[in-house]
Amino acid sequence: MRRYRFIVARGNERLYEHLARSLGSLEEIEVIIDRRAEKRRHGGGSGRPSERRVLNRVDEDLKTFGWAFVKIERS
């Protein structure tokens, strides 16, 4: 089964609550609030290049839209 994650930016609790209510019954979608500290978002560069690209896109989407939607890759 494909799995997806809606990540909602901090400070956007109303959107989080709406999505959690609307999508909560769907097993393949998880709705979470971004818990990362600001320092960690722009740091290190650890991980594989493909993972860094996804994290960079998530960061940009969180800044631009207040949310990000990602496919969870299974290894």
Secondary structure, 3 states (H helix, E strand, C coil): CCEEEEEECCCCHHHHHHHHHHHCCCCCEEEEECCCCHHHHCCCCCCCHHHHHHHHHHHHHHHHHCEEEEEECCC
